[in-house]
Amino acid sequence: MLTSIFFPFLFSVRLALSSPSFSGPWDKYCNAPHVNASHYQLPEEGTELVHLTVMMRHHKRTPTALVPNERGINDGIPWDCSGVSLFKYDGGGARLSHSVFTPPDHPFARQMWAGNCEVGQLTTGGFHDSKAHGMDLWELYHGRLGFLRLVDPSEIGVRTTYIDRTKQVASGVLAGMDPSSAKRPWAVHAQPQLIDSLAPSYTCSRADELLAEMLAAPFWQDILKNNSAVIEHMNSVLGTTNSTEWTTTFTYYQDVVAARICNGHPLPCNGSGDCVSEEDADEIFELGNLEFDYIWHLAEYAEPYNQLTFGVMFSELADALEEPKHPLALYVAHDTSMVRVAAGLGIFPIRWPRLGSEFAIEIWSDNVKPAAGLRAHLTEEESVRSEACRDTRSDS
């Protein structure tokens, strides 16, 4: 666990859930519960909230894993992102928006679905969820707690990854907190793609070696062998039988299925009428959870792999929490970011991070010892769990 490294200056750590649960695996996945005024427990009296950090996964998006004949899936049902145009660019020039189209006679059109969405783009439903997320944050931290005063860059620092959908989510969250934000420019901070620590996207050859060893281990090979029937069926439907990378992990199947379920599309069917069933989808979901728990928890090299791939971000978070620059620090990230934080904090077993899941980290002062306590609201659990640790160092 990285708790002592991540929060070396804190007096206590409380892990608690402040949201209701949902029924059904995909309902829970498609829009995670998050902190809100109706399901929030105040800490002990005599304390004052002095800082809030929220790290969240983006909301609903289009798939990032495309099959060889993507346009042939579900008879070419189009993806519609007309309600969420990609970013406009100003800087003294014309305000441009990105409009996606694929000419029907394009020689490679079969590789891309029909419609006006880019790969991995936030969908209209994802933008709606982002605004609702912001409304809940504002209702709690402004309306109930009186902590946040203004939706303004002087009060709220925003960090995203280099990927557009995280910026789109940040835009929706801010607009949900204050609709007038939609009319104002707002600078968000993102590191260069080559070295982005939040995604994370920097290269580390040793981490690549550890991952390869974990996926080649007998335990994981037995998992793949014992579930070869569903793997073969998914490959048959999706046309990925000859795609080696699809046969060593369940994440590609997860992506294909989840993006369609969460955005109201039917489960994938190919031109021959062979389809992914609901039972297949549920099995892939649970196998995906197993894969995440294996890589980030059970595997021999899980901890060093996490340290190598997210150590830079852990260091940045520790520094930012020790000396906050804004009352609210908002980070919009990915499942690969959220799972690393969960593993680093020792929140086991690891589950596939849901869309919109968050860590809401509050720093409280007890008016005796500044920044004496921290509460981390975790929205990956289905029941309230609370843990505590104390700094045993003297106050001298």
N, C-alpha and C positions, 0 to 999 in steps of 0.2 A: 504493500500500500504506500501511496505517495502523500498521505495526509500530512505527515509531519514535515515533509519537504515543501508541499504545496502551500500550507498555511502555518509557517513556523512562528508567527507572531500572535496567534490567536489564543485566547483564554479558553474558549469552549467551542465545540462544533456540534450542532444539532442537525440531524438529517430528518426531515419530515415531509409528508405529503399533504398538500393543502387543497386537493381537488377531488371531485367525485370520480368513481370508476364508471366505465362503459361496459356494455355487454357485447360479446362477440369479438373474435380476434381481429377482424379487419376494421371494425368500428374503432377499436382502440388504436390501431395502427394509423388510420387515415387522418385523424385529427386528435392529437394527444390532449389530455386534460392539462391545464396549466393554472398557476396561481390566480386567484380571483377573490373579490371581496366577500363572496358568499361562503367560501370554504377556507377561510384564513383564520389561523389562531394567533392571537397576539402573544408576544413574549411576556415575561414578568414585568410588573410595574416598576417605574423608576429607571427605565431604559429609553434610549433615544436612537432612532435609526439614523445612521450617518452616511451610509453608502449602500448602493444596490448594483450588483452586476448580474445581468441576465445573459446567459448563453443559450441559444435555441437553435434547433434544426429548422431549415426552411419548411414551407408547407407544400401542398400538392404540386406536382410537376409532370411533364411528359417523360417518357422513358429515356434512359441514357444507354440502355443495352438494346441495340437494334439487330434484328434477325436478317439473314441474307435477302429474303423477299418480304421486306417490311410492309410494302404496299399491298401484298396479297393477304395479309392477316385480316380476318373479319371482313372480307370482301372490300377492303379499302375504305372502311369507315374513317372519315376525316377527323383530325384533331383541330379543335377551334380555340385559338388564343386571341381572338379579335378584341376581347375585353381587357387584355393586358398587353399593350404594345411594349416592345423592348425599348431600352432607354433612349431618351432624347439627349442631344448634344448641343450645348450652347457655346460658351466661350467666345461670344461676339459674332458667331456665325449663325447660319440658319438652324432652327430647332428641328432636328431630324428624328424620325422614329423608324425602327427597323421593321419592315413588312416582309414576311416570309412567303415565298411562292415557289412552286415547282412546275415548270412547263410540262404539259402532258406528254409531249414528244421528246422529253429529255432522255438520252440513251441510258441513264442510270437511275431513272425515276423509281424503279422497283425497290431500290435500297432505302427509300424514304417514304413515310406514310403520306397520305393525302391530307390537305388542310393547310393551315397557316401558322403552325407551331414549329419552333426550332427544337433540336434535341436538348432535353433537360430543361426546357423553359418552364417557368412558373405558369400554371394555368389560371383561368378566371376563378375557379374554385379555390385555388391556392392563395390568390390575392385576397379573396373574400375572407378566408380564414386568417390571413395576416392582419387585416383590419380589425377583425373581431378580437384577435390576440392583443392588439394595441389598446382597444377599448377596455378590455379586462385589466390590463396593467395600469391604465390611467385611473380607472374606477377604484382600484385598490390603493395605489401608492400616492394618488392625488386626493381622490374623494374620501377614502376612509382613513388613511394614515396622515394625509396632509404633508407628505414628504416631498413629492415632486411639485414644483410651483408652475413651471412653464415648459412647454414643448419647444425647446430652443437649443441651438448648438452649444450655448454656454452652460446648459444644464445636462445635456445628453450627448455623450460621445458614442459614435456608431462605428463599429468595425465589422467588415464583411470579408468574404474571401474574394478571389479574383473572378469568380463565376457570377454571371449576371443575375441568376435567380436569387442569390442572397441579397443583392442590392434591391431587387424588386420586393422581397419580403420586408426589408428594412423600410422601404417606401410605404408599404401597406401598414406596418406597425405604427409608424409615425403619424400617418393619416388617421388611423384609428384612435390614437391618443388625442389628436387635435386635427379636425378636418381642414383647417386653414393651412396645415403643413403641405397639402397638395399643391398650393400655389406658390410655395417658397423654395428657393434653392437650398440644398443641404449637402454639405461635403461629408462623405463617408470615407473611412480610411481602409485601405486594402494593400497588402504587401504584393510585390511583384510575383507573378505566377511561378517563376522558377524557384523561389524560396519561401512561398507563403507557408507560414507555420500553423495557420488555423485550418487549412484544408485537410491535412497538410500535403504539400506538393514538392517539397525539396527531396532530393535523391539521397539515399544512404545505402551503399552496397551491402553493408553488414546486415542491415534490416532486411533487405531483399533475400539474403542468404538464409536468415532465420525463418522468414516466412516460407521459403521453399522447403526447408527442413521440416517445418510443422505440417505442411500439406503432404509431405512424403512419408510422414510417420505412420507406423502400422495402425494406430488408433483411427486416424483420419481415413486411411485407405480402406479399413474395414467398414467405416460409415458409408463411403461411396459404394463399396461392393454390396452391402446389405440393402442399399436403396437404389440399386441399378435399374429396377423396373420403372420407377417414376422418372429417373434420369433419361432412360431410353424413350419413354413415352413423350416427355417434354421435347427432346431433340427431334422426335418424329414429327410432332405437330409444328415445331418452330423451324425445322429445316436446318438444325445446327449439329447434326450428327458428326460432321467432319470438322467441327470447330473445337479443337482440343481444349481451349481455355474454358469452354462451357462445361466440361466433364470433370473438372477438379474443384469446383466451387458451386454453391447454390445461389450466389448473389445475382447472377445474370437472370436466372429464372425468377427470383424474387422481384427483380426490377420490372421484368416484362409483365408479370401478373399484378403486382401492387399498383403500378401506374394506371393500369386499366380499371381495376376495382375501385380505386380511390377517386377516379375521375368519371365514373359512371359508364365506362365502356364494357362491353361483354368480354368474358374471358376469351383468350385467343383461340381462333379456329383457322385452319388453313384451307386452301382451295379444294382439297379433297373431302372436306367436311369432318376431318379429325379435329377434336377440340380438347382443350384443357378443362377438366371437370372441376367442380367445387371441391371435391375430395382431393384432387391433385393440388389445387391452390392451397388448401389448408395444410397438406403435407409439406409442401414447399415452404410455407410460412414457418412451420415448426422446425424443419431442417435448417432454415436460415437462422433461427434462434440458436440452434445447437452449434452451428458454425461460428457465430459471433462469440458464444461462450467458450468454445474450444480455443479460438485464436487469441482471445483477450483474457482468458482466465485459466483454462484447464491445461493448455499446451505447456510443454517444458520451457519454451522460450517466450511465453506470453509477456512476462514483465519486462525483460530487456527489449523485446520488440516494441512495446509501448513507449519505453523510455527513449529509444532511438528515434522513433517516428513522431513523438509529440513532446519530447523533453524541452524543445525550444519554446513551445506554447505554454507549458507548465511554468517555465521560468518567467515568461512575460506576464502570465496571470498573477503569479505571486508578487511580482513587482507592482503591478497595477492595483492589486488589493491592498498592498502596504502603503502606497501613496496614490490614492485615487485622484484623478484630474477632474472628474465630473460627479455629480450626485448619482447619475445613472450611466453605467457603461453597458451598452447593448452589443452583443456579438451574435451575428447570424452566420450559421455554419452548416455542417452536413452530418449525416449519420456517422461517417468516419471520424468526425471530430467528437461528437457526443459520446460515442462508445469508448474513446480513449480517455475522456474525462472520468466516465463511470468506472473504468478499470483502474485508473490511477487512484481513485478514491476508495477502491475496494468494495464497490457496490455489486455484489455477486448474488445469484448468477447473472451473467450478462444477457440482455435481450436486445434484439434488433431495435435501435432507437426509432421511435414513432415520428411521423411527420408533425412538426410543431412542438416536439418535446423540448423541455427546457430545464436548466439549472438556474434557479433564482437565488443568488447568494447575497445575503443581507449582513451588513456589519453594524452592530449595535454598540452603543456606549452606555455604561451603567453610571456615568457621572462620577466614577471613582477612578477607574482605569480606562483611559481612552481606547476606543476600538476593542473592547474587551470580549465581545462575543460575536459568533457568526451563526447564521441559520441558513442552511442550504435546502431549498425546497426542490425535491426531485419528482419529476412527473413521469417516471417509468414504472412505478410500483402500483399495485392494485390495492394495497392496504397500507395504513399509516405505520411507519416504522421510525423509531427515534433512537439515535445513538448519541453518546456524548464522550468527549475526551477533554482533559484539562491540561493546561501547560503547567508542568511541575517546577518550572524555573522560579526562583525567588523574584520578587518585584524590585529588589535593590539594584 
